[in-house]
Amino acid sequence: MLETVILIVFAMIGVSLILNLWRLLLGPSLPDRILALDTMYINSIALIILYGMSLGTTLYFEAALLIAMLGFVSTVAVCKYLLRGDIIE
């Protein structure tokens, strides 16, 4: 039962990543593209955690935590660059 649910969730996250890629490529404005990129790394974190659950190992949870930290910092840096034109003041 759990294996079928994991496969269904893999498919749903895959569809979500494809839709995010579509928004990233065809977004009408730059903030839409940044939001799509932000959502893509959140979905990739969910995909990594789901893969770790399917294998039954905790190694992938640490990798997902590292990606989450890097994604947050990169999103803040890009938004700060767009607002002020400079990252480091």
C-alpha positions as CSV (number, residue, x, y, z in Angstrom):
1,M,0.0,0.0,0.0
2,L,2.7,2.5,0.9
3,E,4.7,1.6,-2.2
4,T,1.7,2.6,-4.4
5,V,1.2,5.9,-2.6
6,I,4.9,6.7,-2.9
7,L,4.7,6.0,-6.7
8,I,1.6,8.3,-7.0
9,V,3.4,11.1,-5.1
10,F,6.5,10.7,-7.3
11,A,4.3,11.2,-10.3
12,M,2.5,14.2,-8.7
13,I,5.8,15.9,-7.8
14,G,7.1,15.2,-11.3
15,V,4.1,16.9,-12.9
16,S,4.5,19.8,-10.5
17,L,8.2,20.1,-11.6
18,I,7.2,20.2,-15.2
19,L,4.6,22.9,-14.6
20,N,7.2,24.9,-12.7
21,L,9.6,24.6,-15.6
22,W,6.9,25.8,-17.9
23,R,6.4,28.9,-15.7
24,L,10.1,29.4,-15.4
25,L,10.5,29.4,-19.2
26,L,7.3,31.3,-20.2
27,G,6.8,33.5,-17.1
28,P,5.5,37.0,-18.0
29,S,7.8,38.8,-15.5
30,L,11.0,38.3,-13.6
31,P,9.3,37.9,-10.2
32,D,7.2,35.0,-11.6
33,R,10.3,33.3,-12.8
34,I,12.0,33.7,-9.4
35,L,9.0,32.3,-7.7
36,A,8.9,29.3,-10.1
37,L,12.6,28.6,-9.4
38,D,11.9,28.9,-5.7
39,T,9.1,26.4,-6.0
40,M,11.2,24.1,-8.1
41,Y,13.8,23.7,-5.4
42,I,11.1,23.1,-2.8
43,N,9.6,20.4,-5.0
44,S,13.1,18.9,-5.5
45,I,13.5,18.8,-1.7
46,A,10.2,16.9,-1.5
47,L,11.4,14.5,-4.2
48,I,14.6,13.8,-2.3
49,I,12.8,13.2,1.0
50,L,10.3,10.9,-0.8
51,Y,13.2,9.0,-2.3
52,G,14.8,8.6,1.1
53,M,11.5,7.3,2.5
54,S,11.2,4.8,-0.3
55,L,14.8,3.5,0.4
56,G,14.4,3.7,4.1
57,T,17.6,5.6,4.8
58,T,18.1,8.9,6.6
59,L,21.0,10.1,4.4
60,Y,18.8,11.9,2.0
61,F,17.2,13.9,4.7
62,E,20.5,15.7,5.4
63,A,20.9,16.3,1.7
64,A,17.5,17.9,1.5
65,L,18.3,20.1,4.5
66,L,21.4,21.4,2.8
67,I,19.5,22.1,-0.4
68,A,16.9,23.9,1.6
69,M,19.5,26.2,3.2
70,L,21.2,26.9,-0.1
71,G,17.9,27.6,-1.8
72,F,16.8,30.0,0.9
73,V,20.0,32.0,0.7
74,S,20.0,32.1,-3.0
75,T,16.4,33.3,-3.2
76,V,17.2,36.1,-0.7
77,A,20.3,37.1,-2.6
78,V,18.4,37.3,-6.0
79,C,15.5,39.2,-4.5
80,K,18.0,41.7,-2.8
81,Y,19.8,42.1,-6.1
82,L,16.5,42.9,-7.9
83,L,15.4,45.4,-5.3
84,R,18.7,47.3,-4.8
85,G,21.0,46.3,-7.6
86,D,23.7,45.2,-5.2
87,I,23.9,42.1,-3.0
88,I,26.6,43.2,-0.5
89,E,26.2,46.7,0.9
